[in-house]
Structures are given as C-alpha cells and as structure tokens.
C-alpha cells in the first residue's frame, strides 16, 4: 500500500472500514465473524483483525474477493497485501489498520488467532 492508500484508509476511519468489511463478509454468508481490537496492545501488528470462516475453499476465496471488491467500489481502497489465494485454506487481506483473515474452519482452529490475542477486545457477530 503506498502512502496515498494509507492516507485514504486513515481518512475513511476504522469504524466505517470495519463495518464495510463485516458487511462484505456477510454478503457471501461468511460465518463466525470476530472483530479483534488490538489498539491497546503494545506488540500488536495492526489495530484490528477481522476473522471469519467459510464452509469451503470456494467460499473462503469468494469472501476475500468480495471484501476487496466492496472496499474498492465503495471506498476506493485497495489492499496493501494479499496472501493465500492459491490454497484458499486461509486468505489474508491487509488494509493497513485492519487485517482480514478468512479461514477454512480447520485452519482457523489450528492457528487459534483469537486465543493468541485473547487479551484484546473481541466482538463476535451473529451469522445470518
């Protein structure tokens, strides 16, 4: 992400960015959505993680693709970095202050990000 993208992300604001990410996940029926607020932790790599899962590798890829599409269309933002598109067991989409993790259920259970960052404030969202 270049400096212009970082500035645009800051101007949008974390709340609006995170709300749109969660909405984009819900569009594609993403499950077990969690917003992990890392802002008060000294060693945190970012301000927020948004974590969710899909029932299949196709759905995992579709969720990540929809997040990228919606943020580009609605806010004009592109991710600074993406990983995991080839295996689609875990796709990471980085928006500087928020990093989106889209998991296949077994992969999410293996990495246990919520447990790893359990001292953060975690908000869970009901699946639709």
Number of C-alpha atoms within 10 A of each C-alpha: 14 8 8 10 17 17 11 13 22 13 11 13 11 15 9 12 21 19 12 17 22 20 16 21 29 20 14 17 17 25 20 15 20 19 22 23 20 22 15 11 14 7 8 13 14 16 16 23 23 23 24 27 27 24 14 14 20 12 19 26 22 20 26 28 17 18 24 20 16 18 18 13 11 10 15 13 21 20 22 14 12 15 13 16 16 10 10 20 21 25 24 20 24 20 23 18 19 24 23 24 23 30 30 21 19 13 13 18 12 8 11 12 14 18 10 9 16 12 13 18 15 17 11 13 14 9 12 9
